[in-house]
C-alpha cells in the first residue's frame, strides 16, 4: 500500500529525472566540425615554449647563485692562504734576523 502511494506517478522522482535528461555531456555537445588542428598545435607549441623559457630562466638564476657562492668561497680561501703565507714570511724574516745577530756575536 505504501509503495503504491509513493510511486503513483510514472516518474518517481520528477526533479532528478528531468535534470538528468536535460544535462548534456561535454564530449557529445562539442562541435568537431569547428575543431582546428593548426590552432591547437600552435597553442601547444606556444605553451611548451613558454614552459621551457620559464624553466631555463629559473635554472639560469640557480646556476648564477651557485657561481657567486663558489667565487666567494674561493676568495675567502685565497685570503686565508695569503694571510698564512704573510704570517710565515714575517716569522721567517724575524728568525733570520735573530740568527744573523747571533752569528755575528
DODO-68010 format. One record per residue: residue number from 1; x, z, y of N, C-alpha, C in turn; residue in one letter. Coordinates in steps of 0.02 Angstrom, whole numbers, plus 32768, in hexadecimal, padded with zeros to 4 digits. Atoms other than C-alpha are relative to their C-alpha. Example, Ala and Ser with C-alpha at 12.3 -4.5 7.8 and 13.67 -1.06 7.14 Angstrom:
2
> pos; n.east; n.up; n.north; ca.east; ca.up; ca.north; c.east; c.up; c.north; code
> 1; 802D; 8000; 7FC5; 8267; 8186; 7F1F; 802D; 8000; 803C; a
> 2; 7FD6; 7FFD; 7FC5; 82AC; 8165; 7FCB; 7FD9; 8025; 8037; s
REM end
This chain:
105
> pos; n.east; n.up; n.north; ca.east; ca.up; ca.north; c.east; c.up; c.north; code
> 1; 8028; 8000; 7FC4; 8000; 8000; 8000; 802B; 8000; 803F; x
> 2; 7FD3; 7FFC; 7FC6; 808C; 802F; 8079; 8025; 7FBE; 8008; x
> 3; 7FDD; 8040; 7FFD; 80E6; 7F91; 804D; 7FD2; 7FCA; 801D; x
> 4; 8030; 8031; 7FE6; 804C; 7F2A; 8072; 7FF6; 8009; 804B; x
> 5; 8009; 7FF4; 7FB8; 803C; 7F7C; 811E; 803E; 7FE9; 8027; x
> 6; 7FC2; 8012; 7FDD; 80F3; 7F62; 814D; 800B; 7FB5; 8002; x
> 7; 7FF2; 8047; 8004; 80FB; 7EAD; 8117; 7FBF; 7FD7; 8002; x
> 8; 803E; 8025; 7FF8; 8052; 7E6D; 8151; 800E; 7FBA; 801B; x
> 9; 7FF2; 8042; 7FE4; 809D; 7DE0; 81B5; 802F; 7FDA; 7FD2; x
> 10; 7FD3; 8029; 8028; 8100; 7D52; 816B; 8049; 800E; 8012; x
> 11; 7FBC; 7FEF; 7FEA; 8199; 7D85; 81D3; 8004; 804B; 8005; x
> 12; 7FFE; 7FB7; 8000; 81C3; 7E39; 81AA; 8023; 801D; 803D; x
> 13; 7FDC; 7FE8; 7FC5; 823E; 7E4E; 8239; 8004; 7FC6; 8031; x
> 14; 8004; 803C; 7FD6; 820C; 7DD0; 82BD; 8038; 7FFB; 8034; x
> 15; 7FCC; 8003; 7FCD; 8290; 7DFF; 833F; 8042; 7FE8; 7FE2; x
> 16; 7FC2; 8013; 8021; 8322; 7DF1; 82C8; 7FFC; 7FB8; 7FE7; x
> 17; 8009; 8043; 801C; 82DB; 7D54; 8278; 8008; 7FCA; 8035; x
> 18; 7FFC; 8034; 7FCC; 82CA; 7CF3; 831A; 8046; 7FFC; 801F; x
> 19; 7FBD; 8002; 7FE2; 8374; 7D27; 835E; 8032; 7FDD; 7FD2; x
> 20; 7FD3; 8021; 802F; 83CC; 7CEB; 82C0; 7FF4; 7FB5; 7FFF; x
> 21; 800F; 8047; 8001; 8373; 7C44; 82C2; 8015; 7FDD; 8040; x
> 22; 7FEF; 8020; 7FC1; 8394; 7C23; 8379; 804B; 7FFF; 800E; x
> 23; 7FB9; 7FFB; 7FF3; 844C; 7C50; 8372; 8024; 7FC2; 7FE4; x
> 24; 7FDA; 803B; 8016; 84C1; 7BBA; 836A; 8046; 8016; 7FED; x
> 25; 7FBC; 7FF1; 8015; 8564; 7BC2; 830E; 802E; 7FD2; 8027; x
> 26; 7FD4; 8023; 7FD2; 85F7; 7B8C; 8378; 8018; 7FBC; 7FE4; x
> 27; 7FE4; 803F; 8019; 8643; 7B08; 8306; 7FCB; 7FCB; 7FF3; x
> 28; 8035; 8032; 8007; 859B; 7AB6; 82EA; 7FEB; 7FE4; 8044; x
> 29; 8018; 8015; 7FBF; 8575; 7AAD; 83A3; 8035; 7FD9; 8028; x
> 30; 7FCB; 8021; 7FDA; 861C; 7A60; 83D7; 7FF8; 7FB4; 7FF9; x
> 31; 8006; 8048; 8000; 8615; 79AA; 8407; 8044; 7FE1; 7FF2; x
> 32; 7FBF; 801A; 8015; 86A5; 795A; 83A7; 800D; 7FBB; 801D; x
> 33; 7FF5; 8042; 7FE2; 868A; 78B2; 83FB; 8026; 8005; 8041; x
> 34; 7FDD; 7FF7; 7FC1; 86CD; 78F8; 849E; 8045; 801F; 7FF7; x
> 35; 7FBF; 7FE1; 800E; 8766; 7945; 844A; 8038; 7FCF; 800F; x
> 36; 7FC9; 802C; 7FED; 8805; 78FD; 8494; 8041; 801C; 7FE3; x
> 37; 7FC3; 7FE9; 8021; 889F; 790C; 8425; 803C; 8000; 8030; x
> 38; 7FC9; 8003; 7FD1; 8915; 78D8; 84B0; 8000; 803C; 802F; x
> 39; 8005; 7FC6; 7FD3; 88D6; 7961; 8523; 8013; 8040; 7FDA; x
> 40; 7FEE; 7FC5; 8028; 88E4; 79E3; 8498; 804B; 8002; 7FF2; x
> 41; 7FB8; 8003; 800E; 8994; 79A8; 846D; 8027; 8011; 803F; x
> 42; 7FDE; 7FF0; 7FC1; 89C9; 79AE; 8524; 7FFB; 804A; 8011; x
> 43; 8009; 7FB9; 7FF3; 8981; 7A5C; 8536; 802D; 802A; 7FD3; x
> 44; 7FD5; 7FDD; 802F; 89DE; 7A95; 849B; 8049; 7FFB; 8015; x
> 45; 7FBB; 800A; 7FEB; 8A83; 7A4B; 84D7; 800F; 8029; 803F; x
> 46; 7FF7; 7FD9; 7FC3; 8A6D; 7A9C; 8582; 8004; 804B; 7FF1; x
> 47; 7FFF; 7FB9; 8013; 8A47; 7B45; 8535; 8041; 8013; 7FDC; x
> 48; 7FC2; 7FF3; 8025; 8ADB; 7B3A; 84BF; 803C; 8000; 802F; x
> 49; 7FC9; 8004; 7FD0; 8B4F; 7B08; 854E; 8001; 803F; 802C; x
> 50; 8003; 7FC3; 7FD8; 8B14; 7B9B; 85B8; 8018; 803C; 7FD9; x
> 51; 7FEB; 7FC8; 802B; 8B2F; 7C12; 8527; 804C; 7FFF; 7FF8; x
> 52; 7FB7; 8006; 8009; 8BE0; 7BD1; 8509; 8024; 8011; 8042; x
> 53; 7FE2; 7FF1; 7FBF; 8C06; 7BDD; 85C4; 8002; 804B; 800C; x
> 54; 8002; 7FB8; 7FF5; 8BCF; 7C93; 85CF; 8031; 8024; 7FD2; x
> 55; 7FD3; 7FE0; 8030; 8C2F; 7CC2; 8532; 8049; 7FF5; 8014; x
> 56; 7FBA; 800E; 7FED; 8CCE; 7C6C; 856F; 8013; 8026; 803F; x
> 57; 7FF1; 7FD8; 7FC4; 8CC3; 7CC3; 8619; 800C; 8048; 7FED; x
> 58; 7FF6; 7FBB; 8017; 8CAF; 7D6C; 85C3; 8043; 8007; 7FDC; x
> 59; 7FC0; 7FFE; 8024; 8D43; 7D45; 8551; 803A; 7FFB; 8030; x
> 60; 7FCB; 8007; 7FCE; 8DAB; 7D10; 85E7; 800C; 8042; 8025; x
> 61; 7FF8; 7FBF; 7FE0; 8D8A; 7DB5; 8640; 8021; 8033; 7FD2; x
> 62; 7FE2; 7FD2; 8030; 8DB6; 7E15; 85A3; 804B; 7FF3; 7FF9; x
> 63; 7FBA; 8011; 8006; 8E5A; 7DB7; 8590; 8027; 8012; 8040; x
> 64; 7FE1; 7FEF; 7FC1; 8E81; 7DD0; 8649; 8010; 804A; 8004; x
> 65; 7FF5; 7FB8; 7FFD; 8E6B; 7E8C; 863E; 8033; 8018; 7FCC; x
> 66; 7FCD; 7FF0; 8031; 8ED2; 7E94; 859F; 8046; 7FEF; 8019; x
> 67; 7FBF; 8013; 7FE4; 8F5F; 7E37; 85F5; 8016; 802F; 8038; x
> 68; 7FF0; 7FD0; 7FCB; 8F56; 7EAB; 868B; 8019; 8041; 7FE2; x
> 69; 7FE9; 7FC3; 8021; 8F66; 7F42; 8617; 8045; 7FF7; 7FE3; x
> 70; 7FBF; 800E; 801D; 8FF9; 7EF1; 85BE; 8036; 7FFE; 8035; x
> 71; 7FD0; 8003; 7FC9; 9052; 7ECC; 8663; 800F; 8045; 801A; x
> 72; 7FF5; 7FBC; 7FE8; 9038; 7F7F; 869E; 802A; 8028; 7FCF; x
> 73; 7FDA; 7FDC; 8033; 907B; 7FC3; 85FA; 8049; 7FEA; 8001; x
> 74; 7FBC; 8019; 7FFE; 9115; 7F53; 8603; 8024; 8018; 803F; x
> 75; 7FE1; 7FE8; 7FC3; 9135; 7F87; 86B7; 8013; 804A; 7FFA; x
> 76; 7FEF; 7FB9; 8008; 912E; 8040; 868B; 803A; 8008; 7FCF; x
> 77; 7FC8; 7FFD; 802F; 91A1; 8023; 85F6; 8041; 7FEC; 8022; x
> 78; 7FC4; 8016; 7FDC; 921B; 7FC4; 8664; 8018; 8034; 8031; x
> 79; 7FEE; 7FCB; 7FD1; 9216; 804E; 86E6; 8021; 803A; 7FDC; x
> 80; 7FE2; 7FC9; 8027; 923B; 80D1; 8661; 8046; 7FEE; 7FE8; x
> 81; 7FBE; 8016; 8017; 92CC; 806C; 861C; 8031; 8000; 803A; x
> 82; 7FD4; 8001; 7FC5; 9313; 8051; 86CA; 8013; 8047; 8015; x
> 83; 7FF2; 7FBA; 7FEE; 9304; 810B; 86EF; 8033; 801F; 7FD0; x
> 84; 7FD0; 7FE6; 8031; 935E; 8137; 864D; 8045; 7FE3; 800A; x
> 85; 7FBE; 8020; 7FF5; 93E9; 80BA; 8672; 8022; 801E; 803D; x
> 86; 7FE3; 7FE3; 7FC3; 9402; 80FD; 8722; 8016; 8048; 7FF4; x
> 87; 7FEF; 7FBB; 8010; 9403; 81AE; 86E1; 8041; 8004; 7FD7; x
> 88; 7FC3; 8003; 8028; 9488; 8183; 865F; 803C; 7FEB; 8029; x
> 89; 7FC8; 8017; 7FD6; 94F1; 8125; 86DD; 8017; 8037; 802E; x
> 90; 7FEF; 7FCA; 7FD2; 94EB; 81B8; 8754; 8027; 8037; 7FDB; x
> 91; 7FDC; 7FCD; 8026; 9520; 8233; 86CD; 8045; 7FE7; 7FEA; x
> 92; 7FBF; 801C; 8014; 95AC; 81C0; 8692; 8030; 7FFE; 803B; x
> 93; 7FD4; 8004; 7FC6; 95ED; 81A7; 8741; 8018; 8046; 8013; x
> 94; 7FEA; 7FBC; 7FF1; 95F0; 8263; 875C; 8032; 8018; 7FCC; x
> 95; 7FD2; 7FED; 8035; 9646; 827E; 86B5; 8044; 7FDF; 800A; x
> 96; 7FC1; 8023; 7FF7; 96C9; 81FB; 86DB; 8026; 801B; 803C; x
> 97; 7FE0; 7FE2; 7FC6; 96EC; 8248; 8785; 8023; 8041; 7FED; x
> 98; 7FE3; 7FC0; 8015; 9709; 82F1; 8737; 803B; 7FF5; 7FD1; x
> 99; 7FC9; 800C; 802E; 9776; 82A8; 86B0; 803E; 7FE8; 8026; x
> 100; 7FC6; 8016; 7FD9; 97E5; 8253; 8733; 8020; 803B; 8024; x
> 101; 7FE5; 7FC6; 7FDE; 97F7; 82F5; 8791; 8027; 802B; 7FCF; x
> 102; 7FDE; 7FD7; 8034; 9825; 8351; 86F2; 803F; 7FDE; 7FE9; x
> 103; 7FC5; 8025; 8016; 989F; 82C9; 86C3; 8038; 8005; 8033; x
> 104; 7FCE; 7FFD; 7FCC; 98F8; 82D2; 8769; 8020; 8044; 8005; x
> 105; 7FE4; 7FBD; 7FFA; 9914; 838D; 8760; 8033; 800A; 7FCF; x
REM end
